[in-house]
């Protein structure tokens, strides 16, 4: 479930996280019901700004956090408030123009000592800190000398935990604007938080109140951001949770303008700003993205770690009771780290052509493929596998489409439960985007496809590149167990040559059944195989490697080695978008990337010989190693 994408075994991760998990509810126990903690959408700066000086008084105290809404039981935890104001998660926003002196006082009303980071001379969690005694007040000051995205945070226990960013709730955003800049209506700041304890009686080994939030709330209670077609939207992401988050936008590409680690924020020059649909934001890190919705409808921006965007009830259940649930999330079964977006039209909708190239995609399942859990597959209609009702092809067939050619894909659900397909990275209309109960607009909303039923979706891919399709219903089971496949979109007139165009899909061999017991972690597959066959290449031939990560929970590391040294390849695209020339460079052939990310590389073996493709989740000694023979 809420899974680190580091190369430690699960048991080691549990040991590392335990002090964090234990300083939430239990350490703040008391007989008096504390006040409610409110979500903070980071739209109103705190403090008083006068004559170039921001004065802010903060108080850290106990409260009841209700990330799932006030009708659900809350979590007793510490949070920050502006003195005289409500407790908030995340804490009050500090947003100032460059050159501002920021003077902050922090009163500690938590009943235990509090270490405070990020409000003094140094930014981030690795710099200076001040220990504020229980009942005490400390004064801080710094000059906002560098524009960018930063944060402040507090921690109440050392407990041997190596990174004080892993505190769950005592943190807030700092934004320093360039001279003359003003926050626009579409600008947003999202702080990502997490809290959990361990409970080995649950399916996932995590407690039923575990949560990951954006600005203090979990889907479906997160704010639905409203925009208008054509708006320019600058969204800042600050990850103050304990977990990696590959943040994925449906239906659009965004531009990555800046990345930071809390200490410094690097604003890229215009020629080094790449397009993406999934951006990795690690613990304690930040990212600034800019995008413009040119199509109306309902969309989502979510973490692509599947347990991070599923309800905790689903994650903690081996079998999901479809009859339960509430509101729209009962249809698409999402939860936690999901932000809804509603884009209003700015004019009449574009009339799409009626004619389209027709495809048929069958959705299948079979019981007890992965132990007691079912397996799933996409099968192309009209293929030999389609004639065999027992055939499960994993991954699904490579769909080769043409840029600007409209397609009509009929999805036939032959499986035992509802289904939906998301066309990951494709810029398309909202309705076919694939989130049942959400995709679409007004009265026309995409339904889940019931067993034995079908649905036809239509879209026109506007960009050539590498993409994928995968389940967007009960993702924890369906996607981990076979419902995914690659998409290759070609320029008009080009043909797909599987000899030189190599699609490499990395996935899990079945669902995660425990997030503590390392022995239950499913194997990493390459193109559906635990032990892939050797790759055969020809010297002097240029190959395009299309690398897709659709693992459930973790980073995969990939290395193409020549003896003890890495080979070299040239990066050419990210998430289906060509890299700018300054980033399309030759580099050592190794990559670590997270679920939802896609990379394209060119590789030309110059001489015959033996190479090796190694990949895996953990340490290199555990990698799967595939011979690469160059003739």
SEDREN-875323 format. One line per 4 residues: number of its first residue (from 1); their letters; for each residue x, y, z of C-alpha. Coordinates in steps of 0.1 Angstrom, whole numbers, plus 2048, in hexadecimal, padded with zeros to 3 digits. Each point is the difference from the previous one (the first is absolute). Example, Ala and Ser with C-alpha at 12.3 -4.5 7.8 and 13.67 -1.06 7.14 Angstrom:
<atoms>
1) as) 87B:7D3:84E | 80E:822:7F9
</atoms>
This chain:
<atoms>
1) xxxx) 800:800:800 | 80E:823:807 | 820:7F4:7F2 | 824:80D:800
5) xxxx) 811:7FD:7DE | 822:7FA:80F | 816:7E1:7FD | 7FB:7F4:824
9) xxxx) 7EE:7E0:808 | 7DD:805:80E | 80A:7F4:823 | 81B:81B:801
13) xxxx) 7E7:81A:7F5 | 7E8:7F6:81C | 81C:804:819 | 808:822:7F2
17) xxxx) 7DD:80D:800 | 7F4:7F3:822 | 80B:81E:815 | 7EE:817:7E7
21) xxxx) 7E0:7EB:802 | 800:7FF:826 | 802:825:807 | 7DE:808:7F3
25) xxxx) 7E1:7F7:813 | 80F:7ED:81D | 819:81B:80A | 7E5:81B:800
29) xxxx) 7E6:7ED:814 | 7EC:813:81A | 7DD:802:80F | 7F7:823:7F2
33) xxxx) 7F3:800:7DC | 817:818:7ED | 7F4:819:7E6 | 7FB:7F7:7DC
37) xxxx) 81D:803:7E7 | 7F4:811:7E0 | 80E:7FA:7DD | 815:81C:7F1
41) xxxx) 7FD:806:7DB | 81F:816:800 | 7EE:81D:7EF | 802:81A:81C
45) xxxx) 823:80A:80D | 803:802:826 | 80F:81C:815 | 802:825:7FB
49) xxxx) 816:80E:7E4 | 80B:824:806 | 81E:815:7F3 | 811:7E1:7F3
53) xxxx) 7FC:7EC:820 | 7E9:7E2:805 | 7F6:7FA:825 | 7F1:7DF:808
57) xxxx) 7F7:7F0:821 | 7FB:7DA:800 | 7F3:7E8:81A | 806:7DB:800
61) xxxx) 7E5:7EC:813 | 7EA:7E1:800 | 7E1:7FD:7EA | 7E9:7E7:7EF
65) xxxx) 808:7FB:7DB | 7E3:7F5:7EA | 810:7F9:7DE | 7E2:7EB:7F5
69) xxxx) 7E6:81A:80B | 7F2:80A:821 | 7E7:7E4:7FF | 81C:7E7:805
73) xxxx) 815:7FA:81F | 81E:817:802 | 825:7FB:808 | 80D:811:81F
77) xxxx) 820:810:7F5 | 815:820:802 | 7FD:81D:7E7 | 809:824:7FC
81) xxxx) 7E8:81E:803 | 805:826:7FC | 7FB:80E:823 | 7DB:808:803
85) xxxx) 7F7:7EA:7E2 | 7F6:7DC:7FB | 818:7E2:7FE | 808:7F7:7DC
89) xxxx) 80F:7E4:7EC | 815:80A:7EF | 80A:81D:817 | 7FC:825:7F7
93) xxxx) 80E:80A:7DE | 81E:817:800 | 800:811:7DE | 815:820:7FB
97) xxxx) 812:813:7E4 | 825:7FC:7FD | 814:816:818 | 7E6:7FD:81C
101) xxxx) 80C:7FB:823 | 7EC:7E5:810 | 7FD:801:826 | 7EE:7E3:811
105) xxxx) 7FA:7F7:824 | 7F6:7DC:808 | 7EE:7F7:821 | 801:7DB:809
109) xxxx) 7E0:7F5:811 | 804:7DB:7F8 | 80B:7F5:823 | 822:7F3:7F2
113) xxxx) 81F:810:7F1 | 7FD:80B:7DB | 81D:803:7E7 | 7F8:81A:7E6
117) xxxx) 811:801:7DD | 7FF:818:7E3 | 7F7:821:811 | 824:80A:809
121) xxxx) 81D:809:7EA | 800:7DF:7EE | 7E4:7F0:7EB | 7F4:7DC:800
125) xxxx) 802:7E3:818 | 825:7FA:800 | 80B:823:80C | 7FF:811:821
129) xxxx) 7E5:7F9:81A | 7F4:80F:821 | 7F3:7EA:81C | 7E2:811:810
133) xxxx) 7F8:7F4:823 | 7DC:7F7:809 | 7EE:820:808 | 81D:815:7F2
137) xxxx) 802:819:7E4 | 81C:803:7E6 | 808:81D:7E8 | 80B:7FA:7DC
141) xxxx) 80A:817:7E4 | 80D:7FD:7DC | 801:815:7E1 | 7EE:7F1:7E2
145) xxxx) 81E:805:7E8 | 7F9:7E4:7E7 | 7DF:7FC:7ED | 7F1:7DD:801
149) xxxx) 7ED:7E6:813 | 80A:7F7:823 | 7F1:7F4:821 | 802:801:826
153) xxxx) 7FA:7E2:817 | 801:7F4:824 | 807:7DF:810 | 7F8:7F4:823
157) xxxx) 817:7E2:803 | 822:7F6:7F4 | 7FC:7DA:804 | 81C:7F8:7E9
161) xxxx) 7EC:80B:7E1 | 81A:80E:7E8 | 7EB:81A:7EF | 7EA:819:813
165) xxxx) 7EA:805:7E2 | 7EE:7E0:80A | 7E9:810:81A | 7DE:7FE:7F0
169) xxxx) 7EF:820:809 | 816:81C:80F | 80A:811:7E0 | 7F7:81C:7E8
173) xxxx) 80A:810:7DF | 817:81D:7F9 | 7FE:811:7DE | 817:81C:7F6
177) xxxx) 7F4:813:7E1 | 817:812:7E8 | 800:826:800 | 7E0:80D:7F1
181) xxxx) 7EF:7DE:7FE | 7DD:7FC:80D | 7ED:7E0:807 | 7E7:7F9:7E4
185) xxxx) 7DE:7F0:806 | 80C:7DF:7F0 | 81F:7FE:816 | 7FE:7E5:81B
189) xxxx) 817:7F2:81B | 7FA:7DC:80A | 810:7F2:81F | 800:7D9:802
193) xxxx) 7FD:7F1:823 | 7FE:7DC:80D | 7F8:7EF:821 | 7FE:7DB:808
197) xxxx) 806:7E5:81A | 805:7DA:7FB | 7E5:7E7:806 | 809:7DC:7F6
201) xxxx) 7DC:7F5:803 | 7F9:814:7E1 | 806:7F3:7DC | 81A:81B:7FA
205) xxxx) 80F:800:823 | 7F6:824:803 | 7E6:810:816 | 7DD:808:7F4
209) xxxx) 806:825:807 | 81F:802:7EA | 7FE:81E:7E9 | 812:814:7E5
213) xxxx) 7F3:823:7F9 | 803:81E:7EA | 7FC:820:814 | 7F3:7ED:81D
217) xxxx) 7E4:7EC:7EF | 7FC:7DE:7F0 | 7EB:7F9:7E1 | 7E3:803:7FB
221) xxxx) 802:81C:81A | 81D:812:7EF | 7F7:821:7F0 | 7F4:7FE:7DC
225) xxxx) 815:81B:7EF | 7EC:814:7E6 | 80F:80F:7E1 | 7F6:80D:7DE
229) xxxx) 80B:7F4:7DF | 820:813:7F6 | 80A:809:823 | 825:7FF:809
233) xxxx) 805:7EC:820 | 81F:800:815 | 7FF:7E4:81A | 81A:7FB:81B
237) xxxx) 804:7DE:811 | 811:7FD:822 | 804:7DC:80C | 801:800:826
241) xxxx) 7F4:7DC:803 | 817:7E2:807 | 7FA:7F2:7DD | 809:804:7DB
245) xxxx) 7E5:80E:7EA | 800:7FE:7DA | 7E5:81A:7FA | 7ED:7F9:7E0
249) xxxx) 7E9:818:7ED | 7E4:7F2:7EA | 7FA:80D:7DD | 81C:81A:7FE
253) xxxx) 825:805:800 | 80E:818:819 | 822:813:7FF | 819:7FA:81C
257) xxxx) 80D:823:809 | 812:7FA:820 | 80B:7E5:818 | 80D:804:824
261) xxxx) 809:7EE:81F | 7F4:819:81A | 823:80F:803 | 802:80E:7DD
265) xxxx) 7E8:802:7E3 | 80E:7FE:7DC | 7ED:813:7E6 | 808:7F2:7DE
269) xxxx) 808:816:7E2 | 7E6:7FE:7E5 | 814:7E9:7EA | 802:7E6:81D
273) xxxx) 7DC:7FE:809 | 7F2:7DE:7F6 | 7DD:7F5:7FC | 7F2:7E3:814
277) xxxx) 7E0:7F0:80C | 810:7F0:81F | 819:812:817 | 812:7EF:81D
281) xxxx) 7FF:815:820 | 814:7EF:81B | 7FE:805:825 | 80B:823:809
285) xxxx) 801:80A:7DC | 7EC:81A:7EB | 7F6:804:7DC | 7F1:81D:7ED
289) xxxx) 7EA:7F7:7E2 | 7EE:816:7E7 | 7E4:7F4:7E9 | 7E2:80D:7ED
293) xxxx) 7E0:7EC:7FB | 7F5:804:7DC | 7E3:7E8:804 | 7E3:803:818
297) xxxx) 7F3:7E4:817 | 80A:7EE:820 | 824:7F5:806 | 816:7F4:81C
301) xxxx) 824:805:80C | 80A:7E3:816 | 81C:7EB:80D | 808:7E2:7EB
305) xxxx) 80A:7EA:81D | 7DF:7EC:7FF | 7FC:7FD:826 | 804:825:803
309) xxxx) 7E2:807:7EA | 7E9:7E4:80D | 7EA:801:81E | 810:7F0:81F
313) xxxx) 7E2:7E9:802 | 809:7F2:7DE | 825:7FD:809 | 7F8:7EE:820
317) xxxx) 7E8:7E7:7EF | 809:7E2:7EC | 7DD:7FF:7F2 | 7ED:820:7F8
321) xxxx) 7DB:802:806 | 7F3:815:7E3 | 7DF:806:811 | 810:817:81A
325) xxxx) 80E:822:7FC | 7F3:823:7FF | 7FD:81B:7E5 | 814:800:7E0
329) xxxx) 81D:7ED:80F | 7EA:7E1:801 | 802:800:7DA | 824:807:7FA
333) xxxx) 80C:7F2:822 | 81B:81B:804 | 80B:80F:821 | 81B:815:811
337) xxxx) 819:812:7EA | 7E9:80B:7E4 | 7F8:824:7F6 | 7E1:805:7EA
341) xxxx) 800:81A:7E5 | 7E1:80F:7EF | 808:814:7E0 | 7E3:816:7F4
345) xxxx) 7FD:806:7DA | 809:822:7F2 | 7EC:7FC:7E0 | 7EE:7E6:7EC
349) xxxx) 80E:7DD:7FF | 814:7F5:7E2 | 7ED:7E9:7E9 | 812:7DF:7FC
353) xxxx) 800:7EB:7E0 | 7E7:7E3:800 | 817:7E9:7ED | 81B:7ED:814
357) xxxx) 816:7E2:7FE | 7EF:7E5:814 | 811:7E9:819 | 7F2:7E7:819
361) xxxx) 810:7F9:822 | 7F4:7E3:816 | 804:802:826 | 804:7DE:810
365) xxxx) 806:7F0:822 | 806:7DE:80D | 7FF:7F4:824 | 81E:7F5:815
369) xxxx) 81B:80B:7E7 | 815:810:81C | 7F9:7E8:81D | 7DD:807:80C
373) xxxx) 7FF:820:7EB | 7F3:803:7DD | 814:809:7E1 | 7F5:819:7E5
377) xxxx) 809:808:7DD | 7F8:815:7E2 | 7FB:7ED:7DF | 7FE:80F:7DE
381) xxxx) 7E0:7F8:7EE | 805:7EC:7E0 | 821:7F1:80C | 807:7DB:806
385) xxxx) 7FE:806:825 | 7DD:80E:7FD | 7F4:7DF:7F3 | 80E:7EE:81F
389) xxxx) 7EA:80A:81E | 81B:7F4:818 | 81B:815:7F1 | 80F:81C:816
393) xxxx) 81A:815:7EE | 816:814:817 | 808:81C:7F9 | 7E3:808:7E9
397) xxxx) 807:804:7DB | 814:81E:7F4 | 7E7:818:7F1 | 810:811:7E3
401) xxxx) 7ED:820:7F8 | 807:81D:7E8 | 803:824:80A | 7E0:814:7F7
405) xxxx) 7ED:7E0:7F6 | 7E0:7FC:814 | 7FA:7DE:810 | 7E1:7F0:80D
409) xxxx) 809:7E4:819 | 7E4:7E9:80C | 808:7F3:823 | 7EF:7DE:806
413) xxxx) 800:7F6:825 | 803:7DA:802 | 80D:801:824 | 7EE:7FA:820
417) xxxx) 7FF:824:80D | 7FB:823:7F2 | 81C:80F:7EB | 80D:821:7F2
421) xxxx) 81E:808:7EA | 816:820:804 | 814:80B:7E1 | 81E:80B:813
425) xxxx) 812:81E:7F1 | 7E8:804:7E3 | 7F2:824:7FC | 7DB:7F8:7FA
429) xxxx) 7DD:80B:809 | 7F5:7FB:824 | 7E5:7E6:7FB | 817:7E4:7F3
433) xxxx) 81C:808:819 | 7F6:7E2:814 | 7F6:80A:824 | 7DD:7F2:805
437) xxxx) 7E8:816:813 | 817:81E:7F9 | 80C:803:7DC | 7E9:815:7EA
441) xxxx) 7ED:820:808 | 7DE:80B:80B | 7E7:7E4:7FB | 816:7EB:7E9
445) xxxx) 817:7ED:818 | 813:7E0:7F8 | 7F1:7E1:811 | 813:7E1:80B
449) xxxx) 7FC:7E3:7E7 | 7EC:7E4:811 | 809:7DC:7FA | 7F1:7F4:7DF
453) xxxx) 7FC:823:7F3 | 814:817:7E8 | 808:824:7FB | 80F:812:7E2
457) xxxx) 818:81E:805 | 80D:817:7E6 | 81F:816:7FF | 81A:80F:7E9
461) xxxx) 824:7FE:80C | 810:822:7F8 | 824:7F6:808 | 817:7E4:7F4
465) xxxx) 812:7ED:81C | 7FE:7E5:81A | 7E2:7FD:816 | 7EC:7E4:812
469) xxxx) 7DE:7F5:80A | 7F6:7F0:821 | 7E3:7FA:818 | 7F0:81C:813
473) xxxx) 7E9:7EB:815 | 80C:7EB:81E | 823:809:7F5 | 811:7EF:81D
477) xxxx) 7F5:7DE:7F3 | 7F9:806:7DB | 81F:813:7F6 | 818:7EC:815
481) xxxx) 7F2:7E0:7F1 | 800:806:7DA | 7EA:81D:7F5 | 81A:816:7EE
485) xxxx) 80F:803:7DE | 816:817:7EB | 7F5:81A:7E6 | 817:80B:7E4
489) xxxx) 7F3:81F:7EC | 813:805:7DF | 803:81E:7E9 | 7E9:7FC:7E1
493) xxxx) 80F:7EA:7E6 | 818:7EF:818 | 7FF:7DA:808 | 808:7EE:820
497) xxxx) 81D:7E8:7FD | 802:7EA:81F | 824:7F6:7F7 | 80E:823:806
501) xxxx) 7E4:80E:816 | 803:7EE:821 | 7E4:804:819 | 80B:7F8:824
505) xxxx) 7E3:7FE:819 | 80A:7FC:825 | 7E4:7F3:817 | 7F7:7EB:81E
509) xxxx) 7F8:7DB:7FE | 7E1:802:815 | 7F2:815:81C | 812:80C:820
513) xxxx) 7F3:7EB:81D | 815:80F:81B | 815:820:804 | 815:7F3:81C
517) xxxx) 808:7DC:7F7 | 81B:803:7E5 | 7FA:7DC:7F5 | 7DE:809:7F3
521) xxxx) 80C:81B:7E8 | 7F6:7F6:7DD | 81B:7FA:7E6 | 809:81B:7E7
525) xxxx) 7F6:7F7:7DD | 80E:80C:7DE | 7E6:7FD:7E5 | 7ED:7E8:816
529) xxxx) 81D:7E8:807 | 812:7F8:820 | 81E:7F3:7EC | 800:813:7DF
533) xxxx) 811:7F1:7E1 | 821:80E:7F4 | 7FE:820:7EA | 80F:7FC:7DE
537) xxxx) 80E:820:7F0 | 815:809:7E1 | 81F:814:800 | 7FD:822:7EF
541) xxxx) 7DA:800:803 | 7EE:81C:814 | 7E5:7F3:817 | 7E5:813:813
545) xxxx) 7FB:7F3:823 | 7DE:80A:80E | 801:7FA:825 | 7DF:800:814
549) xxxx) 7FC:7FC:825 | 7DE:7F3:80B | 80B:7F0:820 | 7E7:803:81D
553) xxxx) 815:810:81B | 825:804:7F9 | 81C:80E:7EB | 811:7E9:7E7
557) xxxx) 825:804:7F8 | 80B:7F7:7DD | 824:7FD:7F4 | 80F:7F7:7DE
561) xxxx) 824:7F4:808 | 81E:7F8:7EB | 815:7EB:818 | 804:814:820
565) xxxx) 7F8:822:7F0 | 7DF:80E:7F4 | 7FA:803:7DB | 7F5:821:7F2
569) xxxx) 7DE:80A:7F2 | 7F0:821:7F6 | 7E1:80D:812 | 7E6:80B:7E7
573) xxxx) 7DE:802:811 | 7EE:800:822 | 7DB:7F6:803 | 7FB:801:7DA
577) xxxx) 80D:824:7FC | 821:806:7EE | 81C:80E:816 | 80D:823:7F8
581) xxxx) 822:7FD:7EF | 813:80B:81F | 7F3:7E1:812 | 801:7E7:7E3
585) xxxx) 823:7F6:808 | 816:7E1:800 | 804:7F2:823 | 808:7E1:813
589) xxxx) 7E5:7E5:7FA | 7F0:7FE:823 | 7DF:80D:80C | 7EC:7FF:820
593) xxxx) 7DB:809:7FA | 7DF:7FE:812 | 7DD:7F2:7F7 | 7EF:815:7E5
597) xxxx) 821:80C:7F1 | 80A:7F9:7DC | 822:806:7F0 | 80D:7FC:7DC
601) xxxx) 825:7FA:7F8 | 814:7FA:7E0 | 81B:7E6:801 | 818:7F6:7E5
605) xxxx) 818:7E3:807 | 81F:807:7ED | 811:7DE:800 | 7F5:7DC:806
609) xxxx) 803:7F3:823 | 7EE:7F7:820 | 7EC:81A:814 | 7E9:7FC:81E
613) xxxx) 7DE:810:808 | 7FB:800:826 | 7E1:80B:812 | 7EF:7FD:822
617) xxxx) 7F0:811:81E | 81B:7FB:81A | 826:7FD:802 | 814:7F8:7E1
621) xxxx) 808:7DD:80C | 7DB:7F8:7FF | 7FB:80D:7DC | 7F4:7EA:7E3
625) xxxx) 81B:7FF:7E6 | 7F8:7FB:7DB | 81B:7F8:7E6 | 802:819:7E4
629) xxx) 811:7F1:7E1 | 80D:817:7E6 | 807:7EF:7DF
</atoms>
